[in-house]
Amino acid sequence: MKKIILIPFFVGLLLANNALALSIPKKSKYDSRVLTDTYNAKDVTRIYAKNGYTTFLKLEKNERVTNIASGFNDGWDFKDRENFVFIKTIAYVFKI
């Protein structure tokens, strides 16, 4: 009876693990502000941004961005140059 109970538990655990495919970049051992991650098409990568700073992503030399989109265009500024993507937050003032 215990085997029957454990099998659905482990199957549920495996399915939950695949649904939460968040990849958190690792800090450099030389500079904690520099984070690296390896691309995986099935992952979502967390990108950190802060007001007053520009975050940039460096792609492989042969990679280029073909489309940039945001769900909140008034809050983000995106620029792409060769194999780099620059992301900057824009202060948003809510008007009533």
N, C-alpha and C positions, 0 to 999 in steps of 0.2 A: 504494500500500500504506500509506503514512503517513496518508492521509485516513481509512482504515478503522480504524486504531488510535486516532486522535484523537477520532472521533465517540463511541465508547463511553465514553471518558475524560470528555468534556464532559457527556454525559448523566448519568453517575454523579455528577459534581460538582454538577450542578443538583439531582438527587434528594437528595443529602446535604445541600445547603443548605436545602431545604425541610423536611427531617427535624429540623434543628437550628434551630428558629424561636425562639431565645432573644432576648428584647429586654432590653437592659441600659439602665436609665434614665441620662439625662445629667445631670451636675452643673450647678447654677446658677452663673452667672458671679459672683454676688454672695455666695453662701453655699454652700460645697461640701457641706454636710450636707443641702441640699435637692436632691432628684432629681426629674426630671420624665420622663414617658413618654407617648406617644400610644397610646390603646387600639387594638388590632388583634385581632380574634377568633381569628386564626390564630397569634398569638404567645403565648409564655409569658414573663411579666415577672419578672425577678429582684427579690426584695424583701429588703432587708437588715434584720436584727434583731440586737440585742445585749442580753445580760442587764443589767438595771437601767435600760433605756430603753424607751420606747414608740415604735413606728413607726406612723405613720398614713397612710392613703390618702385622698386627696380626690377624689371623683368629681364629675361634672358636677352642677349644681344639680337637674336633673330625674331623676337616677339614684338608685336605691336598691338595697341589697343584699337579696336574697330568701333566701339560704341561705349559711351559713358552716360549713365542715367542715375537719377536720384529721385526718391519719393518726396523730397523736400528741397526743391531747387533754390529757394530763398535762403537756405541755411548752409549751402555748400558751393565752393568754387573748385572746379576740376580743370586741370590743364594736362595735356599729354605732349611729351617731347621725346621723340625716338622711342627708346625702351623704358622711359620713366613716366609715372603718373604722379602729379602733384595734387594733393587734397588740402584744401584750406577751409576752415569753418568761417562762416559769416555771421556776425552778431545780428540777431533778429529782434526787432522791437515790435511787440504786439500792440496793435492800435485798436481802440474800442470805438 
